Amino acid sequence: MAGKAKVSGTVAAGFPSPAEQYLEPPLDLNDLLVKRPAATYFVRVEGDSMIGAGIHDKDLLVVDRSLRPADGDIIIASVDGEFTVKTLRLENGERGTGNGRVVRLEPANRKYHAITLKRGQQLDYFGKVTACIHQFNA
């Protein structure tokens, strides 16, 4: 398995621990992050609306199109043709009003407002975010 990065053990994020003297087998990020290759794609983030969820500008998201969206999932969606990454919120409509389910896309940054879908708006689901790859500036 030439060319694959190796995991060299663990590191404490609190107090230092003795260095481990062994290497684990090679690590393939596809094996680790991609469960369904035919349904998985990667997308680069632009903006800071999801920073509270640990998703930063220029991060790389792993997105699985085969997963059904559920309340609380971070998803890639298109609202009236505009793509966004947000947390999906599904709520029942108000009793007695005849309103169905309320669909809201929530940011994870107070600078932005949630998108509550209105009648006639087009929402297209493109997949569930299953991982975020964050690179630090060197």
Secondary structure as the mmCIF struct_conf table of DSSP 4:
data_model
#
loop_
_struct_conf.conf_type_id
_struct_conf.id
_struct_conf.beg_label_comp_id
_struct_conf.beg_label_asym_id
_struct_conf.beg_label_seq_id
_struct_conf.end_label_comp_id
_struct_conf.end_label_asym_id
_struct_conf.end_label_seq_id
TURN_TY1_P TURN_TY1_P1 ALA A 2 GLY A 3
STRN STRN1 ALA A 5 LYS A 6
BEND BEND1 ALA A 13 PHE A 15
HELX_LH_PP_P HELX_LH_PP_P1 PRO A 18 GLU A 20
HELX_LH_PP_P HELX_LH_PP_P2 GLU A 24 GLU A 24
BEND BEND2 PRO A 25 PRO A 25
STRN STRN2 PRO A 26 LEU A 27
HELX_RH_AL_P HELX_RH_AL_P1 LEU A 29 LEU A 33
BEND BEND3 LYS A 35 LYS A 35
HELX_RH_3T_P HELX_RH_3T_P1 PRO A 37 ALA A 39
STRN STRN3 THR A 40 ARG A 44
BEND BEND4 GLY A 47 ASP A 48
TURN_TY1_P TURN_TY1_P2 SER A 49 MET A 50
HELX_RH_3T_P HELX_RH_3T_P2 ILE A 51 ALA A 53
TURN_TY1_P TURN_TY1_P3 GLY A 54 GLY A 54
TURN_TY1_P TURN_TY1_P4 ASP A 57 LYS A 58
STRN STRN4 LEU A 60 ASP A 64
TURN_TY1_P TURN_TY1_P5 ARG A 65 SER A 66
BEND BEND5 LEU A 67 LEU A 67
HELX_LH_PP_P HELX_LH_PP_P3 ARG A 68 PRO A 69
TURN_TY1_P TURN_TY1_P6 ASP A 71 GLY A 72
STRN STRN5 ILE A 74 VAL A 79
TURN_TY1_P TURN_TY1_P7 ASP A 80 GLY A 81
STRN STRN6 GLU A 82 GLU A 91
TURN_TY1_P TURN_TY1_P8 ARG A 95 GLY A 96
BEND BEND6 THR A 97 THR A 97
STRN STRN7 VAL A 102 GLU A 106
BEND BEND7 ALA A 108 ASN A 109
TURN_TY1_P TURN_TY1_P9 ARG A 110 LYS A 111
BEND BEND8 TYR A 112 TYR A 112
STRN STRN8 ILE A 115 THR A 116
TURN_TY1_P TURN_TY1_P10 ARG A 119 GLY A 120
STRN STRN9 LEU A 123 ILE A 133
#
